Each structure stands twice: as structure tokens, then as C-alpha cells.
Amino acid sequence: MINEITVEQLKARIDAGERPPVIDVREGWELDISNLAFARHIPMGQILARIGELDPATPLIIMCRSGGRSMQVTKILETRGFGSVFNLTGGILAWGERIDPSLRSY
């Protein structure tokens, strides 16, 4: 079963002073359109090559445009021993719709 976190839950954690690691798996050109400054960029196609940069013991939140790619990456990380990985439901589109309407949609 995939763990999920909503944009509202993530925002509440940030507002409470937490800085959960967020990994944005979109392509670079997508970040040029809209991005979350606190998210770390590792494109989906580079996850396996860069998996050593991630700590399997640290809870991670994975995001993309709408939640599809991030769900795939969440599954990949879980199968490789990451015990606490969460898919950001709705991705940056949901963040823009419900948290920060100033973000450009695409």
C-alpha cells in the first residue's frame, strides 16, 4: 500500500516548523514553469542512479505534476528498503490549486 500525504497536510507540517524532505521528480523544464523552493530536484529517470543520495531511514515526500510519477517513484523506493515514503497526492497542481494560487499551472 502506498502512503500518501495531501498538500494540506504538508503545508501544515511546514507551518508547524517542520522541514520534511520533499523530492520533486519532474523534469527540469517543468521546474522552470513552477516549483516549490523547499523541494529537492531529482528527475524520475535519475532516481535509481542517485538513490545513494537519499537516506532510507528518513521519511521522504515524493512529488511530481499530478501524482502519477511520484507514485511510481514511491513504489520504487519502497521496494529498495525505504521504509517511510509518501506520495504527494495531486502534486504541484494540487499545491497551486489549494495552497499557492500564484504558481503557474501547465
CORLINBEL-V180933 format. One record per run of one state. SS is the DSSP state (~ for helix, > for strand, _ for the rest). FROM is the first residue (numbers start at 0). LEN is the number of residues. If there is no record, write none. Layout:
ss: [SS;SS]
from: [FROM;FROM]
len: [LEN;LEN]
This chain:
ss: [_;>;_;~;_;>;_;~;_;>;_;~;_;~;_;>;_;~;_;>;_;~;_]
from: [0;2;5;6;15;20;24;27;33;39;41;43;46;50;53;59;63;67;79;84;88;90;98]
len: [2;3;1;9;5;4;3;6;6;2;2;3;4;3;6;4;4;12;5;4;2;8;8]
